[in-house]
Amino acid sequence: MPETLTTIYLTVDTELSSAHFRRHGGAGLQDNFESAILGRTSAGDFGILYQMDRLDAHGLKGVFFVDPLVALVAGSDMVRRIVHPILDAGHDVQLHAHTEWLGMAAHGPTDGRGGQNMADFSTADQVRILDYGMARLVEAGAPAPVAFRAGNYGANDDTLEALGRVGIRYDSSYSPDYEGSVCRISLDRDCALPVQRGRVVEVPVSAIAGPGGGHRHAQLTALSAREMIDALAHAALHRQPCFTIVSHSFELLCRQRRRPNRIVVRRFDRLCGIIAASPRLRAGTYAADPPEPVPQCAAQSAGTGQVGRLPHSLARSLLRVGEQAISNSLYGDQVGPLPAQAAAPAFAVRDRLIAPLQSLTPLQQIALDIMMAV
């Protein structure tokens, strides 16, 4: 019997910034493209070209959910500029949609009806939005998409119905673990594996267990490297069919998008290396390696049981909090690079508290969790 591999969907939501467009309009579109798509900084580019280069270096394929609704304000050529490099590098292009672009356009597929999220529209209007987005991707040279993710995860059950009508087989908008999630798809929040919903397979964004019964979604900037690696190991150990990771075209930049966040850059490269090196993991795409649905009861029990999401660990959480504190100190909202003198306390915390946690063995981690719990 062949060994079961866990397929890792490395998904990248690839989109221009609507907030940047509100501030700068059409005159700022080139800067918007360079920042949000190319990840351009004085230290080099850290957007989709860099990410694909690192994926290629490890022999991996990524899934790029491209938002073509920007064509409403920037024209179809902007979509081509995004799609062509992805196709040329042999990666997967699928459909993404941030509906806030409709409110900034003079004309659109919904005859002036706007909304922040897909769920704000009727089923008929969602079909129109999907048709428009699919047409722009195909016009840009991409194959007809087979998978979709709503901007802000803002889909509902009508979205699944609309996807079925336009022939899109897979949706990956379900992320109830995202803080402040506006996802309105009526699945049990413990649903952790692909499940059939009408004509569409819903592929939830993966997560790990948090304290008090909560969860943290598997986004590159939401989990530490240790949490992400342990979550992948857990999925492989329990022969889970797939694990979905979320990132963005601008994910490797600091919040001001002026510099690379070197901590996240290293995290991404380390993640790629782990997936490539593991005999139990493989990176997959929706075009070549589509997920198979499991019975809904199994998908829900996977989220609640030890076999599903990685159980909470206080040691891992402490490591993440420390790592995030350092990252925020070095790459937070400050306008320019943090002076070396100001950064010194963050590095002191890392050296004295965080580094020892990274070297804990699994038994030591368990011991720490027990000691902190009593």
DAGILIN-V858728 format. One record per helix or strand of 3 or more residues. SS is the DSSP state (~ for helix, > for strand). FROM is the first residue (numbers start at 1). LEN is the number of residues. If there is no record, write none. Layout:
SS FROM LEN
SS FROM LEN
This chain:
> 6 9
~ 18 19
~ 48 10
> 63 5
~ 68 7
~ 76 13
> 92 6
~ 99 6
~ 118 3
~ 123 17
> 147 4
~ 151 3
~ 157 10
> 195 3
> 200 3
> 207 3
~ 211 3
> 215 3
~ 225 13
> 242 7
~ 262 16
> 281 3
~ 296 9
~ 314 18
~ 340 19
~ 362 12
